[in-house]
Amino acid sequence: MRIAEFLSPQAVIADMQSRTKQEVLRELSATLARAHPPLLEERLVEVLREREKLGSTGIGEGVAIPHGKLPGMTQLQAAFGVSRAGVDFEAIDGKPTHLFFALVAPENSAGVHLKALARISRLFKNPRFRAAILDAPTTAEIHALIIQEDARP
């Protein structure tokens, strides 16, 4: 599985405007809904908020992977956003979060969902890659960097 299969260029935000955790979830959900109709923004926000109630998906090092499962979906979909200012996402390291990878999976896709989470987490462990994403000014450049990094063996 490759990230290119579930992250479209239209679902990338180069400069998020959100300042709070709830705003981040809404901005990512709105972007995902616009990129993939008939996904509904309100349902996406609800699914991501429910998961956050279990514990923050801020994995540290400036990265968060909000995720959830949505009945009626047929395939995995994602949105990615960069917050230049950083947001308090209640990350495990207590530091501001700058990179947000929202992942929404079909309700009965545990294996695919977990593989995607692991792949994203592994990708964003690389400090040079995280820095390159933060330096990239456009959605096209950010998307290209993610796809290139994911294609490496």
C-alpha positions in Angstrom: 0.0 0.0 0.0 1.2 3.4 -1.0 0.1 6.8 0.4 -0.6 8.0 -3.1 -3.5 5.5 -3.1 -5.4 7.5 -0.4 -3.9 11.0 -0.4 -4.9 13.2 -3.3 -3.2 16.6 -4.1 -6.6 18.3 -3.5 -6.5 17.0 0.1 -3.3 18.8 1.1 -3.3 22.2 3.0 0.0 24.1 2.7 -0.8 26.7 5.4 -3.5 25.7 7.9 -5.3 28.6 9.6 -6.4 26.6 12.6 -5.2 27.6 16.1 -6.9 25.0 18.2 -7.2 21.2 18.2 -10.9 21.4 17.3 -10.2 23.9 14.5 -7.6 21.5 13.1 -10.1 18.6 13.0 -12.6 20.8 11.3 -10.2 22.2 8.7 -8.9 18.7 7.8 -12.4 17.4 7.6 -13.6 20.2 5.4 -10.6 19.6 3.1 -11.3 15.9 2.9 -15.0 16.4 2.2 -14.2 18.9 -0.6 -11.6 16.5 -2.1 -13.9 13.4 -1.9 -17.6 14.0 -2.2 -19.9 12.5 -1.0 -18.0 12.5 2.3 -19.7 14.8 4.7 -17.7 17.3 6.7 -19.8 17.0 9.9 -19.5 13.2 9.9 -15.7 13.4 9.4 -15.4 15.9 12.3 -17.5 13.7 14.5 -15.4 10.5 13.8 -12.1 12.3 14.4 -13.3 13.9 17.6 -14.6 10.6 18.9 -11.1 9.1 18.4 -9.4 12.1 20.1 -11.6 11.5 23.2 -9.7 8.2 23.7 -6.4 10.0 23.8 -4.5 12.5 21.6 -3.3 11.3 18.2 -0.4 13.7 18.6 2.5 11.3 18.3 5.2 13.9 19.1 8.0 15.5 17.1 5.4 17.9 15.7 3.2 15.2 14.1 -0.4 14.1 14.7 -2.3 11.4 12.9 -6.0 12.0 13.7 -7.9 9.0 12.4 -11.2 7.1 12.6 -13.5 4.7 10.8 -16.6 5.7 9.0 -19.5 3.5 8.0 -20.4 3.6 4.3 -16.9 4.4 3.1 -15.5 2.1 0.4 -11.8 3.0 0.7 -9.3 4.7 2.8 -9.0 8.5 2.4 -6.7 11.1 3.9 -6.0 14.8 4.2 -2.7 16.4 5.2 -2.1 19.8 6.6 0.8 22.0 7.7 0.5 24.5 10.5 3.4 26.9 10.3 2.6 28.4 13.7 2.0 25.1 15.4 -1.1 24.0 17.5 -1.4 22.6 21.0 -2.7 19.1 20.0 -2.0 17.6 23.4 0.9 15.6 21.9 2.7 13.0 24.0 5.9 15.2 24.0 3.9 18.3 25.0 5.3 20.3 22.1 3.3 22.2 19.4 2.1 20.1 16.4 2.8 21.3 12.9 2.1 18.3 10.6 -1.4 16.7 10.6 -2.2 13.6 8.6 -5.9 12.8 9.0 -6.9 9.3 8.0 -10.5 7.9 7.6 -11.1 4.3 6.9 -14.1 2.1 6.1 -15.7 0.7 9.2 -14.6 -2.9 8.6 -11.0 -2.3 7.5 -8.9 -2.9 10.6 -5.9 -4.4 8.7 -5.7 -1.6 6.0 -6.3 1.1 8.6 -3.4 -0.2 10.8 -1.0 -0.6 7.9 -1.7 2.9 6.8 -1.2 4.3 10.3 2.1 2.4 10.6 3.3 3.6 7.2 2.5 7.3 8.0 4.1 7.0 11.4 7.3 5.5 10.0 7.5 8.1 7.2 7.2 11.0 9.7 9.9 9.7 12.0 12.5 11.1 9.7 13.6 14.6 10.9 14.9 15.6 7.5 11.6 14.7 5.8 9.6 16.7 8.4 11.9 19.7 7.9 11.5 19.4 4.1 7.7 19.4 4.4 7.8 22.5 6.7 10.0 24.3 4.1 7.8 23.4 1.1 5.6 26.4 0.2 2.9 24.9 -1.9 0.4 22.0 -1.7 1.9 20.5 -4.9 5.4 20.5 -3.4 4.2 19.0 -0.1 2.2 16.3 -1.9 5.2 15.5 -4.1 7.6 15.2 -1.1 5.2 12.8 0.7 4.8 10.6 -2.4 8.6 10.6 -3.1 9.5 9.7 0.5 6.8 7.0 0.6 8.2 5.5 -2.7 11.7 4.9 -1.1 12.5 1.3 -0.3 
